Structure formats: C-alpha cells, structure tokens
Amino acid sequence: CKRSFMDWACSVCEKMLKSGVLPEGEQMGNIITWFCKEGKAEEAYAVYELAKTKEKSLPPRSVATLISALCKSDGTITFAQEMLGDLSGEARRHGIKPFSDVIHSLCRMRYVKDAKSLLLDMISKGPAPGNAVFNLIVHACSRNGDLDEAKEVL
C-alpha cells in the first residue's frame, strides 16, 4: 500500500513540476520534507529549485531537512552547499544543524579545505559554530596527517 501511494505521489509531483503550478510555501515545505523522509532527496531538491525560481517562500525547517538529506550522499553534497548560500536572516542565524551537516559530509569526503572555508564563513556571517564543528574539522585534518592545519583551526 505504501509503495503504491509513493508511486502516485511521485507522479503527481512530476506533473506539478512539469506544469510549473505550485502550492503555497507551507505545502511546498511538506512535500519537500515528505520526499526527504522517503529517501528521495534529489526529487525534493527539484521541488526546492522550482519553488526558488517561482519565488515561493519555504519554511526554514523544510529547507534544513532537505540540506540534511542531501548530505547523506556524496553526489548531492554540492547541492546542500549551494543551499547554505540561500539561507539568510533568522534561517541562517538559527541554522547550525544544516551547516554542521554539510561540514560533517565534507570532512567525511576528505574535503577539509572546503569544510574549513565553510567554518570561516560561519565565524564571519553566522551561525556561530559549536565545539562539534571544530572537532569535526580537527579530526579530519589529523586523519589526513595535516597536524599543522588542525592546530590552526584550534
């Protein structure tokens, strides 16, 4: 039953994307969150992109959920990184989880320079990084054998 509902929902969303007709922001956020929970982050990202082009305002929690879902796959981390740039105001100030998820994924993929760059961006523009973010980068630096860079982060 769940599989047939998922297939139906995917076809409805596909038609919605092709037609360019979108519901309001809160409903769009629910669609994005639902796709993410079902493991379809790329489809959720397509909905996000369309909402962005149509200048629809999405709930910050749905955007954070999508960023976290995109961070689970090495192939979609660049999308999550781009989305961080779209966060502003309250969403950015309170968005420690999406930033931490992206840094964690970058460190997992051994893109320590990108993670460090994002850390510096967090320090300058917010949100304020927590100890866990510093620990992730220091651990990734030490795992790569770059102890001088790890000390620099501290």
Secondary structure, DSSP 8 states (H G I E B T S, - for coil): -HHHHHHHHHHHHHHHHHHT----HHHHHHHHHHHHHTT-HHHHHHHHHHHHHTT----HHHHHHHHHHHTTSGGGHHHHHHHHHH--HHHHHT-HHHHHHHHHHHHHTT-HHHHHHHHHHHHHHS----HHHHHHHHHHHHHTT-HHHHHHH-
